[in-house]
Amino acid sequence: VLDVVGVVYQYLKVLRQAGPQKWVFDELQAIGKMEFRFAEEQPQDDYATELA
């Protein structure tokens, strides 16, 4: 178990050193745009309830 924890912390250190990757942001942005563009219509009262 301690070996696994050690490997996880090593990986987190690598991620911190590398910093955020632009391609990850770009892909998440593209997915969000597609979800918005192809969202199914829903009754207005359901939508209002979700926003509340």
C-alpha distances in whole Angstrom, upper triangle without the diagonal:
4,5,5,6,9,10,11,13,14,16,17,19,20,21,23,25,26,27,28,30,33,33,30,33,35,34,33,36,38,36,37,41,41,39,42,45,44,43,45,48,47,50,50,50,46,46,47,45,42,43,43
4,5,5,6,9,10,11,12,14,15,17,19,20,21,23,24,26,27,29,33,33,30,32,35,34,33,37,38,37,38,41,42,40,43,46,45,45,47,49,49,51,52,51,48,47,48,46,43,44,44
4,5,5,6,9,10,11,12,14,15,17,19,20,21,23,25,26,27,31,31,29,31,34,33,32,36,37,36,37,40,41,40,42,45,44,44,46,49,49,52,52,52,48,47,49,47,44,44,45
4,5,5,6,9,10,11,12,14,15,17,18,20,21,23,24,25,28,28,26,28,31,29,29,32,34,32,34,37,37,36,39,41,41,40,42,45,45,48,49,48,45,44,45,43,40,41,42
4,5,5,6,9,10,11,12,14,15,17,19,20,21,22,24,28,28,25,27,30,29,28,32,34,32,33,37,37,36,38,41,41,40,42,45,45,47,48,47,44,43,44,42,39,39,40
4,5,5,6,9,10,11,13,14,15,17,19,20,22,24,27,28,25,28,31,30,29,33,34,33,34,38,38,38,40,43,43,42,45,47,47,50,50,50,47,45,47,45,41,42,43
4,5,5,6,9,10,11,12,14,15,17,18,20,21,25,25,23,25,28,27,27,30,32,31,32,35,36,35,38,40,40,40,42,45,45,48,49,49,45,44,45,44,40,41,42
4,5,5,6,9,10,11,12,14,15,17,18,19,23,23,20,23,26,25,24,27,29,28,29,32,33,32,35,37,37,37,39,42,42,45,45,45,42,40,42,40,37,37,38
4,5,5,6,9,10,10,12,14,15,17,19,23,23,21,23,26,26,25,28,30,29,30,34,34,34,36,39,39,39,41,44,44,47,47,46,43,42,43,41,38,38,39
4,5,5,6,9,10,11,12,14,17,18,22,23,21,23,26,26,25,28,30,30,31,34,35,35,37,39,40,40,42,45,46,48,48,49,45,44,45,44,40,40,42
4,5,5,6,9,10,11,12,14,15,19,19,17,20,23,22,22,25,27,26,28,31,31,31,34,36,36,36,39,42,42,45,45,46,42,41,42,41,37,38,39
4,5,5,6,9,10,11,12,14,18,19,16,18,22,21,21,24,26,25,26,29,30,30,32,35,35,35,38,40,41,44,43,44,41,39,40,39,35,35,37
4,5,5,6,9,10,13,15,19,20,18,20,23,23,23,26,28,28,29,32,33,33,35,37,38,38,41,43,44,47,46,47,44,42,43,42,38,38,39
4,5,5,6,9,11,12,16,17,16,18,21,21,21,24,26,26,27,30,31,31,34,36,37,37,40,43,43,46,46,47,44,42,43,42,39,38,40
4,5,5,6,8,10,13,14,13,15,18,18,18,21,23,23,24,27,28,28,30,32,33,33,36,39,40,43,42,43,40,38,39,39,35,35,36
4,6,5,8,11,14,16,15,16,19,20,20,22,24,25,25,28,29,30,31,34,35,35,38,40,41,44,43,44,41,39,40,39,35,35,36
4,6,9,11,15,17,16,17,20,21,21,23,26,26,27,30,31,32,33,35,37,37,41,43,44,47,46,47,44,42,43,42,39,38,40
4,7,8,11,13,13,14,17,18,19,20,23,23,25,27,28,29,31,33,34,35,38,41,42,45,44,45,42,40,41,41,37,37,39
4,6,9,12,11,12,15,16,16,18,21,21,22,24,26,27,28,30,32,32,36,38,39,42,41,42,40,37,38,38,34,33,35
4,6,9,8,8,11,13,13,14,17,18,18,21,22,23,24,26,28,29,32,34,36,38,38,39,36,34,35,35,31,30,32
4,6,6,7,9,10,11,13,15,16,17,19,21,22,23,25,27,27,31,34,35,38,38,39,37,34,35,36,32,31,34
4,5,5,6,9,10,11,12,14,15,17,18,20,21,23,24,26,29,32,33,37,36,38,35,32,34,35,31,30,33
4,5,5,6,9,10,10,12,14,15,16,18,20,21,22,24,27,30,32,35,35,37,35,32,34,34,31,30,33
4,5,5,6,9,10,11,12,14,16,17,18,20,21,22,26,28,30,33,33,35,32,29,31,32,28,27,30
4,6,5,6,9,10,11,12,14,15,17,18,20,21,24,27,28,31,31,33,30,27,29,30,26,25,28
4,6,5,6,9,10,11,12,14,15,16,18,20,23,26,28,31,31,33,30,27,29,30,27,26,29
4,5,5,6,9,10,11,12,14,15,16,18,21,24,26,30,30,32,29,26,29,29,26,25,29
4,5,5,6,9,10,11,12,14,15,16,20,22,24,27,27,29,26,23,25,26,22,22,25
4,5,5,6,9,10,11,12,14,15,19,21,23,26,26,28,25,22,24,25,22,21,24
4,5,5,6,9,10,10,12,14,18,20,22,26,26,28,26,23,25,27,23,23,26
4,5,5,6,9,10,11,12,15,18,20,24,24,26,23,21,23,24,21,21,24
4,5,5,6,9,10,10,14,16,18,21,21,23,21,18,20,21,18,17,21
4,5,5,6,9,10,14,16,18,21,21,23,22,18,21,22,19,19,22
4,5,5,6,8,12,14,17,20,21,24,21,19,22,23,20,20,24
4,6,5,6,9,12,14,18,18,20,18,15,19,20,16,17,21
4,6,5,9,11,13,16,16,19,17,14,17,18,15,15,19
4,6,9,11,14,17,17,20,19,16,19,21,18,18,22
4,6,9,12,16,17,20,18,16,19,21,18,19,23
4,6,9,13,14,16,14,12,16,17,14,15,19
4,6,10,12,15,12,11,15,16,14,16,19
4,7,9,12,10,9,13,14,13,15,18
4,6,8,7,7,10,11,11,13,15
4,6,5,6,9,10,11,13,15
4,5,5,6,9,10,11,12
4,5,5,6,9,10,11
4,5,5,6,9,10
4,5,5,6,9
4,5,5,6
4,5,5
4,6
4
